[in-house]
Amino acid sequence: MQNEPRKLSMFQVLACGAAIVTLSMGIRHGFGLWLQPITQEMGWTRQSFALAMAIQNLSWGVIGVFAGMAADRFGAFRVLVVCAVLYGLGLAGMAWSPTPTLFALTAGVLIGAAQAGTTYAVIYGVLGRQIAPEKRSWAMGVAAAAGSFGQFLMVPVEGFLIATLGWQEALLALALMVLLIVPLALGLREPGFKGAAPVRREQTIAQAIAEAFRYPSFLLLTAGYFVCGFQVVFIGVHMPSYLRDHGLSPQVASYALALIGLFNVFGTYIAGTLGQRLPKRHILSFIYFARAVAISLFLWAPLTPLSVYVFSAVIGALWLSTVPPTNATVAQIFGVQHLSMLGGFVFFSHQLGSFMGVWLGGYLYDRTGSYDIVWYLSIALGVLAALVNLPIKEHPIQRHAAQPAS
């Protein structure tokens, strides 16, 4: 009988994983700050910028499935190193792109691919394999909270870099900063990954995919995550311009994004902790419905710096709080052998929603001069996601016969 490889220490996994997510998610959260500087200097439409961000999210979702497969098979370390380098190249290309097409290839395809291998799917795969089930949801909440702290930390830094260095030089500074992921990835080198899977698998990749897509709860979870992507990326990219269009200063937008990140620290941690005690479907349903209510009240109230900050705090507490219960539900139903890959499929739906949210924001703004339609869509989709999460069955799937992996 093959011995189980030794585990990494929980502190090491959480510290390195959290730091990587802080950098990767923190940098991307501030991309909305570049919308107006880039479009105004380059003479591009908002739709051009929004399309690149939409492609970024789609690239992240598509490549995330394959990054998850590679991480499950060969370990997270190699995937993290390759994608950290891609991230740096993408940020440099974003700074130097002379046309919308090249901007879409660098800010869109390249950075999206980089994010696929430096964010939640890959990191959560390590957490799932290295941390005991009774602490798994909590650990995922800690990692998500770290990404939220990255938003709080990095958005003011990015705003400061733009103001002091200019938007191009700010992107080059971030390109150097993101390479810190490479040494941090050393802490996630899992024992047993020597070019092949460390343990014999009960399922092939094809069997795991077929099982998941035949399971209704997986499809419902995936559908709800589409809405999460639609809402958060639309708000993250377009809210700074929405606020400036209504006469508020750029500083209000920077503070708003920072508040989202700060309160997201608490929201994601609490969601991960509650996921150990309460049905995760109830947590997810509450989050989506609460988002719909928060957006409705934001649009109804007079738009002032105070109302923006209150909305940012509330929506921040709900921002990535879907991530721990969603991924913990996948692990609870299907196990951890193919967790990064199956999490990648769920996240692909999230990124399809992200694509639609960010692209529709730019497209409809250019056509109507307003973001109102997309705000209303976000409300309706939030209610729908709250409903589709309620019937999810979270108990481990019953496999009636062994499915030997070839």
Salt bridges, closest charged atoms under 4 A:
ASP72 OD1 - ARG129 NH1 2.92
GLU190 OE2 - ARG129 NH2 2.93
GLU211 OE2 - ARG399 NE 2.83
ASP245 OD1 - ARG46 NH2 3.04
GLU394 OE2 - ARG281 NH1 3.33
